[in-house]
């Protein structure tokens, strides 16, 4: 296993907070409505959406490393 780059990990984590914050700060009404819609969905739908998002994220990371 390659060496884990902690600095890169912390930067990526920070970037995810920045991107999340842009949505919450810039479009609070839209995010609030999206959360309300998500609360109406069943757990299987939410879980499937999470898995798809996870796989897309892994795919993007793999593409960048190639």
N, C-alpha and C positions, 0 to 999 in steps of 0.2 A: 504494500500500500504506500502510495506517495505521502510525503509530508503534508500535514494539514496546515493550510495557511489561515491562521486565526484572524489576521488583519483583514484578509479578503472576505472572510465569513462575516466579520463585524460590519464591514462596509456594505456588503450585500443586505444584511439585516437592516442597517440604517436606511438603505435605499428603499427597501420594502415599506418602512415606516413613512418615508417621504412620499412615496406614491400613494399610500393609503391616506395620508394626511391631506394631500392635494384634493382627493375626492371628498373627504369629509368637510374640509374648509371651503372648497369651491362649489360644491353641489350638495349641501346638507339636505335639502328637500328630496332630491332624487335618491340619495342614499337611504334616507329614512323610509321612503316608499318601498325601495328594494328590500329593506330589512323586514318591513311589514308583509310583503309578498312572500318572502322566504319563510316567515313564521307560519304562513298558511299551508305550506307544502308538507308532505309527509316525510318521515325520516329517510325512507329509501331514496326519494328524489334528491334530498339534500346530500346524502351519502354518495350517490352516483355522481352528482355534480362535483363534489369534492374529489372523488377519484379521477374524474376527467381532468380537473384542474391540476391535480398532482401529476398525472401522466404528461400533460402538456408542458408543465414546468420542467419535468425531468427531460423531456424531449428537447426543449429549448437549450437546457444546460448541455446535453450531449452534442447537439449541433454546434454549439459554440466551442466545445473542446476538440472537435474534429479538425 
